[in-house]
Amino acid sequence: METKITLILMLIGVLSTFSQLFAWWFRIPSILFLLITGAILGPFTGFLNPDELFGDLLFPIISLAVSVILFEGSLTLKFNQIKDQKHHFLKFIAIGG
């Protein structure tokens, strides 16, 4: 059982790396390839079931991943870009879309 979990985690790492490389090669956002890969592995084929694989650790892992993504995004944020989009930014905050 532990070998299967290790192999699945290695497969996730390899496929996510290739998704990043394809995105860089095609010059489009990597999230598109990551979403397609995840959809193929999960809902479409049923090969990967996160609830079964991670169990009670699924929610903390997702929370940690989201916090890392938000932290990295805040480090690369350029405030002059927000000033250029002030109208849209205020509309998004006030109305929500």
N, CA, C and O atoms as CSV, one atom per row, in Angstrom:
chain,resi,resn,atom,element,x,y,z
A,1,MET,N,N,0.829,-1.197,0.000
A,1,MET,CA,C,0.000,0.000,0.000
A,1,MET,C,C,0.867,1.252,0.000
A,1,MET,O,O,0.579,2.207,-0.722
A,2,GLU,N,N,1.937,1.255,0.812
A,2,GLU,CA,C,2.804,2.423,0.865
A,2,GLU,C,C,3.519,2.633,-0.458
A,2,GLU,O,O,3.766,3.771,-0.857
A,3,THR,N,N,3.853,1.542,-1.143
A,3,THR,CA,C,4.505,1.650,-2.446
A,3,THR,C,C,3.571,2.294,-3.455
A,3,THR,O,O,4.001,3.113,-4.267
A,4,LYS,N,N,2.291,1.929,-3.409
A,4,LYS,CA,C,1.312,2.517,-4.322
A,4,LYS,C,C,1.181,4.008,-4.078
A,4,LYS,O,O,1.141,4.784,-5.033
A,5,ILE,N,N,1.115,4.426,-2.830
A,5,ILE,CA,C,1.003,5.850,-2.498
A,5,ILE,C,C,2.231,6.606,-2.986
A,5,ILE,O,O,2.114,7.697,-3.542
A,6,THR,N,N,3.407,6.026,-2.777
A,6,THR,CA,C,4.649,6.661,-3.218
A,6,THR,C,C,4.670,6.813,-4.734
A,6,THR,O,O,5.053,7.865,-5.247
A,7,LEU,N,N,4.262,5.773,-5.452
A,7,LEU,CA,C,4.243,5.839,-6.912
A,7,LEU,C,C,3.239,6.872,-7.416
A,7,LEU,O,O,3.519,7.584,-8.380
A,8,ILE,N,N,2.089,6.958,-6.783
A,8,ILE,CA,C,1.091,7.948,-7.192
A,8,ILE,C,C,1.607,9.360,-6.935
A,8,ILE,O,O,1.428,10.240,-7.778
A,9,LEU,N,N,2.243,9.593,-5.791
A,9,LEU,CA,C,2.799,10.912,-5.506
A,9,LEU,C,C,3.916,11.263,-6.488
A,9,LEU,O,O,4.034,12.415,-6.905
A,10,MET,N,N,4.733,10.282,-6.857
A,10,MET,CA,C,5.771,10.521,-7.856
A,10,MET,C,C,5.153,10.844,-9.216
A,10,MET,O,O,5.642,11.723,-9.925
A,11,LEU,N,N,4.092,10.145,-9.579
A,11,LEU,CA,C,3.401,10.409,-10.832
A,11,LEU,C,C,2.828,11.819,-10.842
A,11,LEU,O,O,2.917,12.514,-11.854
A,12,ILE,N,N,2.245,12.249,-9.735
A,12,ILE,CA,C,1.715,13.607,-9.632
A,12,ILE,C,C,2.837,14.624,-9.836
A,12,ILE,O,O,2.664,15.602,-10.563
A,13,GLY,N,N,3.983,14.395,-9.198
A,13,GLY,CA,C,5.118,15.305,-9.351
A,13,GLY,C,C,5.637,15.371,-10.774
A,13,GLY,O,O,5.920,16.454,-11.286
A,14,VAL,N,N,5.765,14.217,-11.415
A,14,VAL,CA,C,6.271,14.179,-12.791
A,14,VAL,C,C,5.284,14.843,-13.751
A,14,VAL,O,O,5.686,15.638,-14.599
A,15,LEU,N,N,4.003,14.524,-13.622
A,15,LEU,CA,C,3.006,15.115,-14.518
A,15,LEU,C,C,2.865,16.615,-14.310
A,15,LEU,O,O,2.656,17.356,-15.270
A,16,SER,N,N,2.977,17.070,-13.062
A,16,SER,CA,C,2.891,18.522,-12.836
A,16,SER,C,C,4.118,19.233,-13.398
A,16,SER,O,O,4.010,20.358,-13.886
A,17,THR,N,N,5.277,18.593,-13.336
A,17,THR,CA,C,6.484,19.176,-13.934
A,17,THR,C,C,6.339,19.274,-15.449
A,17,THR,O,O,6.668,20.301,-16.042
A,18,PHE,N,N,5.845,18.200,-16.078
A,18,PHE,CA,C,5.626,18.242,-17.515
A,18,PHE,C,C,4.561,19.269,-17.893
A,18,PHE,O,O,4.668,19.909,-18.939
A,19,SER,N,N,3.533,19.434,-17.053
A,19,SER,CA,C,2.518,20.457,-17.314
A,19,SER,C,C,3.141,21.847,-17.301
A,19,SER,O,O,2.814,22.688,-18.138
A,20,GLN,N,N,4.037,22.084,-16.350
A,20,GLN,CA,C,4.731,23.369,-16.289
A,20,GLN,C,C,5.596,23.576,-17.539
A,20,GLN,O,O,5.629,24.671,-18.098
A,21,LEU,N,N,6.286,22.532,-17.968
A,21,LEU,CA,C,7.138,22.639,-19.150
A,21,LEU,C,C,6.321,22.883,-20.414
A,21,LEU,O,O,6.708,23.701,-21.249
A,22,PHE,N,N,5.202,22.187,-20.564
A,22,PHE,CA,C,4.345,22.416,-21.724
A,22,PHE,C,C,3.800,23.834,-21.731
A,22,PHE,O,O,3.729,24.467,-22.785
A,23,ALA,N,N,3.419,24.331,-20.581
A,23,ALA,CA,C,2.909,25.697,-20.495
A,23,ALA,C,C,3.991,26.699,-20.877
A,23,ALA,O,O,3.717,27.681,-21.567
A,24,TRP,N,N,5.203,26.456,-20.435
A,24,TRP,CA,C,6.307,27.346,-20.791
A,24,TRP,C,C,6.579,27.270,-22.297
A,24,TRP,O,O,6.863,28.279,-22.942
A,25,TRP,N,N,6.487,26.061,-22.839
A,25,TRP,CA,C,6.752,25.863,-24.258
A,25,TRP,C,C,5.689,26.544,-25.122
A,25,TRP,O,O,6.020,27.182,-26.122
A,26,PHE,N,N,4.406,26.413,-24.740
A,26,PHE,CA,C,3.311,27.023,-25.493
A,26,PHE,C,C,3.049,28.476,-25.103
A,26,PHE,O,O,2.250,29.159,-25.743
A,27,ARG,N,N,3.720,28.943,-24.059
A,27,ARG,CA,C,3.606,30.324,-23.567
A,27,ARG,C,C,2.175,30.675,-23.168
A,27,ARG,O,O,1.653,31.727,-23.537
A,28,ILE,N,N,1.561,29.784,-22.415
A,28,ILE,CA,C,0.242,30.035,-21.844
A,28,ILE,C,C,0.324,29.728,-20.357
A,28,ILE,O,O,1.265,29.066,-19.919
A,29,PRO,N,N,-0.639,30.192,-19.573
A,29,PRO,CA,C,-0.590,29.949,-18.124
A,29,PRO,C,C,-0.577,28.457,-17.793
A,29,PRO,O,O,-1.323,27.670,-18.375
A,30,SER,N,N,0.270,28.095,-16.863
A,30,SER,CA,C,0.440,26.681,-16.520
A,30,SER,C,C,-0.792,26.081,-15.859
A,30,SER,O,O,-0.965,24.862,-15.863
A,31,ILE,N,N,-1.643,26.918,-15.293
A,31,ILE,CA,C,-2.828,26.396,-14.615
A,31,ILE,C,C,-3.726,25.634,-15.585
A,31,ILE,O,O,-4.442,24.721,-15.173
A,32,LEU,N,N,-3.699,25.995,-16.868
A,32,LEU,CA,C,-4.527,25.284,-17.846
A,32,LEU,C,C,-4.101,23.829,-17.984
A,32,LEU,O,O,-4.938,22.927,-17.943
A,33,PHE,N,N,-2.801,23.599,-18.146
A,33,PHE,CA,C,-2.310,22.225,-18.260
A,33,PHE,C,C,-2.472,21.466,-16.946
A,33,PHE,O,O,-2.771,20.272,-16.946
A,34,LEU,N,N,-2.273,22.162,-15.828
A,34,LEU,CA,C,-2.439,21.499,-14.529
A,34,LEU,C,C,-3.895,21.075,-14.306
A,34,LEU,O,O,-4.155,19.986,-13.792
A,35,LEU,N,N,-4.834,21.929,-14.691
A,35,LEU,CA,C,-6.256,21.583,-14.552
A,35,LEU,C,C,-6.640,20.418,-15.461
A,35,LEU,O,O,-7.369,19.517,-15.048
A,36,ILE,N,N,-6.150,20.440,-16.690
A,36,ILE,CA,C,-6.459,19.356,-17.622
A,36,ILE,C,C,-5.886,18.034,-17.112
A,36,ILE,O,O,-6.564,17.006,-17.132
A,37,THR,N,N,-4.631,18.068,-16.654
A,37,THR,CA,C,-4.003,16.858,-16.127
A,37,THR,C,C,-4.757,16.339,-14.905
A,37,THR,O,O,-5.002,15.139,-14.783
A,38,GLY,N,N,-5.121,17.243,-14.005
A,38,GLY,CA,C,-5.859,16.837,-12.815
A,38,GLY,C,C,-7.225,16.274,-13.143
A,38,GLY,O,O,-7.666,15.308,-12.520
A,39,ALA,N,N,-7.900,16.869,-14.115
A,39,ALA,CA,C,-9.223,16.371,-14.505
A,39,ALA,C,C,-9.119,14.987,-15.142
A,39,ALA,O,O,-9.965,14.124,-14.910
A,40,ILE,N,N,-8.081,14.785,-15.941
A,40,ILE,CA,C,-7.909,13.468,-16.573
A,40,ILE,C,C,-7.601,12.407,-15.523
A,40,ILE,O,O,-8.163,11.313,-15.569
A,41,LEU,N,N,-6.713,12.717,-14.575
A,41,LEU,CA,C,-6.356,11.739,-13.548
A,41,LEU,C,C,-7.485,11.486,-12.556
A,41,LEU,O,O,-7.641,10.372,-12.056
A,42,GLY,N,N,-8.263,12.511,-12.277
A,42,GLY,CA,C,-9.288,12.380,-11.241
A,42,GLY,C,C,-10.644,11.989,-11.768
A,42,GLY,O,O,-10.931,10.801,-11.908
A,43,PRO,N,N,-11.489,12.962,-12.065
A,43,PRO,CA,C,-12.878,12.667,-12.412
A,43,PRO,C,C,-13.070,11.858,-13.696
A,43,PRO,O,O,-13.976,11.028,-13.757
A,44,PHE,N,N,-12.241,12.077,-14.726
A,44,PHE,CA,C,-12.480,11.406,-16.002
A,44,PHE,C,C,-12.096,9.930,-15.971
A,44,PHE,O,O,-12.856,9.086,-16.447
A,45,THR,N,N,-10.930,9.609,-15.417
A,45,THR,CA,C,-10.490,8.208,-15.409
A,45,THR,C,C,-10.703,7.526,-14.069
A,45,THR,O,O,-10.772,6.299,-14.008
A,46,GLY,N,N,-10.808,8.293,-13.004
A,46,GLY,CA,C,-10.967,7.707,-11.677
A,46,GLY,C,C,-9.689,7.102,-11.130
A,46,GLY,O,O,-9.725,6.378,-10.134
A,47,PHE,N,N,-8.555,7.386,-11.764
A,47,PHE,CA,C,-7.273,6.824,-11.324
A,47,PHE,C,C,-6.847,7.386,-9.971
A,47,PHE,O,O,-6.268,6.675,-9.150
A,48,LEU,N,N,-7.132,8.650,-9.748
A,48,LEU,CA,C,-6.686,9.321,-8.531
A,48,LEU,C,C,-7.887,9.779,-7.719
A,48,LEU,O,O,-8.735,10.522,-8.214
A,49,ASN,N,N,-7.956,9.331,-6.466
A,49,ASN,CA,C,-9.004,9.751,-5.546
A,49,ASN,C,C,-8.321,10.411,-4.341
A,49,ASN,O,O,-7.803,9.708,-3.474
A,50,PRO,N,N,-8.312,11.748,-4.274
A,50,PRO,CA,C,-7.585,12.433,-3.203
A,50,PRO,C,C,-8.076,12.071,-1.799
A,50,PRO,O,O,-7.272,11.977,-0.871
A,51,ASP,N,N,-9.383,11.866,-1.633
A,51,ASP,CA,C,-9.901,11.500,-0.310
A,51,ASP,C,C,-9.331,10.164,0.151
A,51,ASP,O,O,-8.995,9.995,1.323
A,52,GLU,N,N,-9.225,9.231,-0.764
A,52,GLU,CA,C,-8.684,7.917,-0.425
A,52,GLU,C,C,-7.168,7.973,-0.205
A,52,GLU,O,O,-6.635,7.290,0.669
A,53,LEU,N,N,-6.488,8.790,-1.003
A,53,LEU,CA,C,-5.030,8.852,-0.950
A,53,LEU,C,C,-4.530,9.588,0.295
A,53,LEU,O,O,-3.620,9.111,0.974
A,54,PHE,N,N,-5.122,10.745,0.595
A,54,PHE,CA,C,-4.620,11.579,1.686
A,54,PHE,C,C,-5.430,11.468,2.978
A,54,PHE,O,O,-4.922,11.785,4.054
A,55,GLY,N,N,-6.665,11.027,2.883
A,55,GLY,CA,C,-7.489,10.857,4.075
A,55,GLY,C,C,-7.732,12.168,4.810
A,55,GLY,O,O,-8.177,13.149,4.215
A,56,ASP,N,N,-7.438,12.179,6.108
A,56,ASP,CA,C,-7.674,13.363,6.936
A,56,ASP,C,C,-6.683,14.490,6.653
A,56,ASP,O,O,-6.898,15.622,7.086
A,57,LEU,N,N,-5.608,14.196,5.939
A,57,LEU,CA,C,-4.609,15.222,5.638
A,57,LEU,C,C,-4.965,16.053,4.404
A,57,LEU,O,O,-4.252,17.007,4.092
A,58,LEU,N,N,-6.040,15.721,3.698
A,58,LEU,CA,C,-6.375,16.426,2.476
A,58,LEU,C,C,-6.642,17.904,2.725
A,58,LEU,O,O,-6.086,18.749,2.025
A,59,PHE,N,N,-7.475,18.235,3.699
A,59,PHE,CA,C,-7.799,19.644,3.972
A,59,PHE,C,C,-6.572,20.446,4.399
A,59,PHE,O,O,-6.373,21.541,3.873
A,60,PRO,N,N,-5.739,19.966,5.324
A,60,PRO,CA,C,-4.537,20.738,5.666
A,60,PRO,C,C,-3.563,20.907,4.502
A,60,PRO,O,O,-2.925,21.953,4.384
A,61,ILE,N,N,-3.439,19.901,3.646
A,61,ILE,CA,C,-2.542,20.011,2.494
A,61,ILE,C,C,-3.048,21.079,1.532
A,61,ILE,O,O,-2.267,21.886,1.027
A,62,ILE,N,N,-4.342,21.084,1.280
A,62,ILE,CA,C,-4.916,22.095,0.384
A,62,ILE,C,C,-4.797,23.482,0.994
A,62,ILE,O,O,-4.483,24.439,0.286
A,63,SER,N,N,-5.039,23.609,2.283
A,63,SER,CA,C,-4.902,24.902,2.953
A,63,SER,C,C,-3.475,25.424,2.871
A,63,SER,O,O,-3.260,26.610,2.621
A,64,LEU,N,N,-2.515,24.558,3.076
A,64,LEU,CA,C,-1.111,24.957,2.978
A,64,LEU,C,C,-0.756,25.359,1.551
A,64,LEU,O,O,-0.053,26.348,1.344
A,65,ALA,N,N,-1.231,24.609,0.572
A,65,ALA,CA,C,-0.938,24.937,-0.826
A,65,ALA,C,C,-1.536,26.285,-1.216
A,65,ALA,O,O,-0.883,27.077,-1.895
A,66,VAL,N,N,-2.767,26.552,-0.795
A,66,VAL,CA,C,-3.394,27.841,-1.098
A,66,VAL,C,C,-2.644,28.983,-0.424
A,66,VAL,O,O,-2.459,30.041,-1.026
A,67,SER,N,N,-2.212,28.784,0.811
A,67,SER,CA,C,-1.476,29.849,1.497
A,67,SER,C,C,-0.133,30.120,0.824
A,67,SER,O,O,0.293,31.273,0.753
A,68,VAL,N,N,0.534,29.094,0.336
A,68,VAL,CA,C,1.804,29.292,-0.379
A,68,VAL,C,C,1.564,30.045,-1.682
A,68,VAL,O,O,2.339,30.936,-2.029
A,69,ILE,N,N,0.506,29.702,-2.405
A,69,ILE,CA,C,0.189,30.382,-3.658
A,69,ILE,C,C,-0.124,31.854,-3.403
A,69,ILE,O,O,0.354,32.722,-4.133
A,70,LEU,N,N,-0.921,32.141,-2.376
A,70,LEU,CA,C,-1.249,33.535,-2.070
A,70,LEU,C,C,-0.029,34.306,-1.603
A,70,LEU,O,O,0.130,35.475,-1.953
A,71,PHE,N,N,0.835,33.677,-0.820
A,71,PHE,CA,C,2.052,34.336,-0.351
A,71,PHE,C,C,2.970,34.664,-1.521
A,71,PHE,O,O,3.512,35.767,-1.593
A,72,GLU,N,N,3.148,33.720,-2.432
A,72,GLU,CA,C,3.988,33.964,-3.602
A,72,GLU,C,C,3.393,35.053,-4.474
A,72,GLU,O,O,4.124,35.884,-5.014
A,73,GLY,N,N,2.083,35.058,-4.618
A,73,GLY,CA,C,1.433,36.103,-5.402
A,73,GLY,C,C,1.594,37.477,-4.785
A,73,GLY,O,O,1.747,38.468,-5.499
A,74,SER,N,N,1.560,37.541,-3.461
A,74,SER,CA,C,1.728,38.844,-2.810
A,74,SER,C,C,3.166,39.334,-2.911
A,74,SER,O,O,3.402,40.542,-2.915
A,75,LEU,N,N,4.126,38.428,-2.992
A,75,LEU,CA,C,5.522,38.843,-3.143
A,75,LEU,C,C,5.804,39.419,-4.522
A,75,LEU,O,O,6.660,40.292,-4.666
A,76,THR,N,N,5.098,38.943,-5.531
A,76,THR,CA,C,5.332,39.414,-6.887
A,76,THR,C,C,4.358,40.511,-7.307
A,76,THR,O,O,4.366,40.935,-8.463
A,77,LEU,N,N,3.525,40.970,-6.386
A,77,LEU,CA,C,2.538,42.002,-6.687
A,77,LEU,C,C,3.225,43.342,-6.935
A,77,LEU,O,O,4.098,43.757,-6.173
A,78,LYS,N,N,2.826,43.998,-7.993
A,78,LYS,CA,C,3.346,45.323,-8.314
A,78,LYS,C,C,2.216,46.329,-8.127
A,78,LYS,O,O,1.211,46.279,-8.836
A,79,PHE,N,N,2.379,47.239,-7.174
A,79,PHE,CA,C,1.311,48.159,-6.836
A,79,PHE,C,C,0.990,49.131,-7.966
A,79,PHE,O,O,-0.141,49.608,-8.054
A,80,ASN,N,N,1.951,49.436,-8.830
A,80,ASN,CA,C,1.649,50.338,-9.938
A,80,ASN,C,C,0.682,49.685,-10.934
A,80,ASN,O,O,-0.041,50.392,-11.635
A,81,GLN,N,N,0.657,48.366,-11.006
A,81,GLN,CA,C,-0.322,47.691,-11.849
A,81,GLN,C,C,-1.721,47.813,-11.264
A,81,GLN,O,O,-2.699,47.873,-12.009
A,82,ILE,N,N,-1.828,47.850,-9.942
A,82,ILE,CA,C,-3.134,48.032,-9.310
A,82,ILE,C,C,-3.643,49.438,-9.566
A,82,ILE,O,O,-4.839,49.634,-9.780
A,83,LYS,N,N,-2.744,50.426,-9.545
A,83,LYS,CA,C,-3.146,51.811,-9.806
A,83,LYS,C,C,-3.699,51.955,-11.209
A,83,LYS,O,O,-4.639,52.720,-11.425
A,84,ASP,N,N,-3.133,51.231,-12.172
A,84,ASP,CA,C,-3.632,51.287,-13.548
A,84,ASP,C,C,-5.025,50.673,-13.671
A,84,ASP,O,O,-5.791,51.060,-14.553
A,85,GLN,N,N,-5.352,49.751,-12.823
A,85,GLN,CA,C,-6.640,49.066,-12.858
A,85,GLN,C,C,-7.535,49.482,-11.699
A,85,GLN,O,O,-8.364,48.694,-11.243
A,86,LYS,N,N,-7.380,50.694,-11.226
A,86,LYS,CA,C,-8.080,51.158,-10.021
A,86,LYS,C,C,-9.600,50.997,-10.139
A,86,LYS,O,O,-10.245,50.531,-9.200
A,87,HIS,N,N,-10.166,51.371,-11.268
A,87,HIS,CA,C,-11.612,51.289,-11.443
A,87,HIS,C,C,-12.106,49.847,-11.313
A,87,HIS,O,O,-13.072,49.586,-10.596
A,88,HIS,N,N,-11.454,48.921,-11.995
A,88,HIS,CA,C,-11.863,47.515,-11.946
A,88,HIS,C,C,-11.630,46.914,-10.568
A,88,HIS,O,O,-12.423,46.099,-10.095
A,89,PHE,N,N,-10.555,47.313,-9.937
A,89,PHE,CA,C,-10.222,46.809,-8.622
A,89,PHE,C,C,-11.274,47.233,-7.593
A,89,PHE,O,O,-11.741,46.414,-6.801
A,90,LEU,N,N,-11.644,48.526,-7.609
A,90,LEU,CA,C,-12.670,49.018,-6.680
A,90,LEU,C,C,-14.034,48.397,-6.968
A,90,LEU,O,O,-14.782,48.089,-6.041
A,91,LYS,N,N,-14.359,48.212,-8.237
A,91,LYS,CA,C,-15.623,47.567,-8.613
A,91,LYS,C,C,-15.670,46.137,-8.099
A,91,LYS,O,O,-16.695,45.685,-7.589
A,92,PHE,N,N,-14.558,45.432,-8.236
A,92,PHE,CA,C,-14.500,44.048,-7.766
A,92,PHE,C,C,-14.695,43.983,-6.261
A,92,PHE,O,O,-15.403,43.104,-5.770
A,93,ILE,N,N,-14.081,44.896,-5.521
A,93,ILE,CA,C,-14.204,44.895,-4.057
A,93,ILE,C,C,-15.611,45.311,-3.630
A,93,ILE,O,O,-16.181,44.713,-2.718
A,94,ALA,N,N,-16.174,46.329,-4.279
A,94,ALA,CA,C,-17.488,46.851,-3.872
A,94,ALA,C,C,-18.630,45.927,-4.280
A,94,ALA,O,O,-19.538,45.668,-3.490
A,95,ILE,N,N,-18.585,45.437,-5.500
A,95,ILE,CA,C,-19.711,44.661,-6.025
A,95,ILE,C,C,-19.445,43.173,-5.944
A,95,ILE,O,O,-20.365,42.379,-5.743
A,96,GLY,N,N,-18.201,42.801,-6.097
A,96,GLY,CA,C,-17.837,41.384,-6.074
A,96,GLY,C,C,-17.765,40.788,-7.453
A,96,GLY,O,O,-17.860,39.570,-7.600
A,97,GLY,N,N,-17.605,41.588,-8.445
A,97,GLY,CA,C,-17.469,41.025,-9.788
A,97,GLY,C,C,-17.710,42.071,-10.768
A,97,GLY,O,O,-17.647,41.817,-11.971
